């Protein structure tokens, strides 16, 4: 099995996922309820249960080349349905952390670009400012005209606030700073 460093220690793959997210995948017995409720399973190459089984078996290459953990919307439906109380959505997030530490490129770079754009927007404005998220995402992906028609329609219907609100921005920034300090430890 492959040894993977996480937070300065070396682990086997399933233990690395546990160290990154605090979730023990050994409780999963492959019932498939997670996949049965997942709204994005049709976009995944492996079901969540299959991905967890790959983690349990230490199949690092299988997991690393899967789109599944990138397609997860973190909606928590899988976690809610799990009879063993495995935080399946948390496992997906932990796998992203492990793969990022291993310097595996994202298989769905648009998801990572959106995630970064969304978080940067929250840091900046203290809340979601949709035109800001869209602008940051378009700059990262370089797909400036894709979905342009939908954006125009949303503006016409008043679905975008054209000016951001900064209410609570400093409080949110302090949360990000505290999280950053904890990550460095």
C-alpha positions in Angstrom: 0.0 0.0 0.0 1.1 3.6 -0.7 2.3 5.7 2.2 0.8 9.2 2.2 2.0 12.2 4.3 -0.7 14.2 6.1 0.0 16.9 8.6 3.7 15.8 9.0 3.0 12.1 9.5 2.9 9.2 7.1 -0.2 7.0 6.7 -1.7 4.2 4.6 -4.4 5.6 2.3 -7.5 4.9 4.4 -5.7 6.3 7.4 -4.6 9.4 5.5 -8.3 10.0 4.6 -9.2 9.6 8.3 -6.4 11.9 9.3 -7.4 14.6 6.8 -11.1 14.5 7.7 -11.5 12.6 10.9 -13.8 10.1 9.3 -13.4 6.3 9.7 -14.4 4.7 6.4 -14.2 1.2 7.8 -17.8 1.5 9.0 -19.1 1.5 5.5 -20.5 -1.9 4.4 -21.4 -0.9 0.9 -25.2 -0.8 1.3 -25.5 1.8 -1.5 -28.0 4.1 0.2 -25.6 7.0 -0.3 -25.7 6.5 -4.1 -29.5 5.9 -4.0 -30.0 9.5 -2.7 -27.2 11.3 -4.4 -28.5 14.0 -6.9 -25.2 13.9 -8.8 -24.4 10.2 -9.0 -25.2 10.3 -12.7 -22.2 12.6 -13.1 -19.8 10.3 -11.2 -17.7 7.5 -12.6 -17.9 5.6 -9.2 -20.7 5.6 -6.7 -19.8 7.1 -3.3 -19.9 3.5 -1.9 -17.5 2.3 -4.6 -15.1 5.2 -3.9 -15.2 4.4 -0.2 -14.5 0.8 -0.9 -11.5 1.8 -3.0 -10.3 3.9 0.0 -10.9 0.9 2.3 -8.8 -1.3 0.0 -6.0 1.3 -0.3 -6.6 1.7 -4.1 -5.0 5.1 -4.3 -4.8 5.1 -8.1 -8.5 4.2 -8.5 -9.5 7.0 -6.1 -7.0 9.5 -7.6 -8.4 9.0 -11.1 -12.0 9.2 -10.1 -14.2 12.2 -10.8 -16.6 11.2 -8.0 -15.1 13.3 -5.2 -14.9 16.3 -7.5 -18.5 16.1 -8.5 -19.8 15.9 -4.9 -22.0 18.9 -4.1 -21.6 18.4 -0.3 -25.4 18.4 0.0 -25.1 15.8 2.8 -27.9 13.6 1.4 -25.5 10.6 1.4 -24.4 11.3 5.0 -28.0 11.6 6.1 -29.0 8.3 4.5 -26.0 6.3 5.8 -27.2 3.7 8.4 -23.6 3.5 9.7 -23.4 7.3 10.2 -20.4 7.6 7.9 -20.0 11.2 6.9 -19.8 10.4 3.2 -19.7 14.0 2.1 -16.9 14.6 4.6 -15.0 11.6 3.1 -15.2 13.4 -0.3 -13.8 16.6 1.1 -11.0 14.6 2.9 -10.1 12.8 -0.3 -9.7 16.2 -2.0 -7.3 17.3 0.8 -5.3 14.1 0.5 -5.1 14.4 -3.3 -4.1 18.0 -3.1 -1.4 17.2 -0.7 -0.2 14.4 -3.1 -0.2 17.1 -5.8 -2.8 15.2 -8.0 -4.3 17.7 -10.4 -8.1 18.1 -10.1 -10.0 16.0 -12.7 -12.7 18.6 -12.9 -10.8 21.9 -12.7 -14.0 23.9 -13.0 -15.2 22.6 -9.6 -11.9 23.7 -8.0 -12.1 27.1 -9.7 -15.7 27.6 -8.5 -14.7 26.6 -5.0 -11.8 29.0 -4.9 -14.0 31.8 -6.4 -16.8 31.2 -3.9 -14.5 31.2 -0.9 -12.5 34.3 -2.0 -15.9 36.0 -2.5 -17.0 35.1 1.0 -13.7 36.4 2.4 -14.0 39.6 0.6 -17.7 40.5 1.1 -18.6 38.4 4.1 -21.4 36.8 2.2 -22.2 35.6 -1.3 -22.1 38.3 -3.9 -23.2 36.4 -7.0 -21.7 38.8 -9.7 -18.4 38.6 -7.8 -18.4 34.8 -7.7 -19.2 34.7 -11.4 -16.5 37.2 -12.3 -13.9 35.4 -10.3 -14.9 32.1 -11.8 -14.9 33.4 -15.3 -11.4 34.8 -14.8 -10.1 31.5 -13.5 -11.7 29.4 -16.2 -11.2 31.9 -19.1 -14.7 31.0 -20.3 -16.0 34.5 -20.5 -19.0 34.0 -22.9 -20.2 30.6 -21.7 -23.6 31.1 -19.9 -23.7 34.8 -20.9 -27.3 34.5 -22.0 -28.4 33.0 -18.7 -26.6 35.8 -16.9 -28.3 38.5 -18.9 -31.7 36.9 -18.1 -30.9 36.7 -14.4 -30.0 40.4 -14.4 -33.3 41.3 -16.2 -35.3 39.3 -13.6 -33.5 41.0 -10.7 -31.8 37.8 -9.5 -28.4 39.5 -9.2 -27.8 42.3 -6.7 -25.5 44.5 -8.8 -23.9 46.1 -5.7 -22.4 44.0 -2.9 -23.2 44.4 0.7 -20.4 44.2 3.2 -22.5 43.5 6.4 -20.5 41.2 8.6 -17.5 41.1 6.3 -15.0 41.7 9.1 -16.4 39.0 11.3 -16.2 36.5 8.4 -12.6 37.6 7.6 -11.7 36.9 11.3 -13.1 33.4 10.9 -10.9 32.8 7.8 -7.9 34.1 9.6 -8.4 31.8 12.6 -8.9 28.8 10.2 -5.7 29.7 8.4 -3.7 29.8 11.7 -5.1 26.4 12.7 -4.2 24.9 9.3 -0.6 26.0 9.8 -0.3 24.1 13.1 
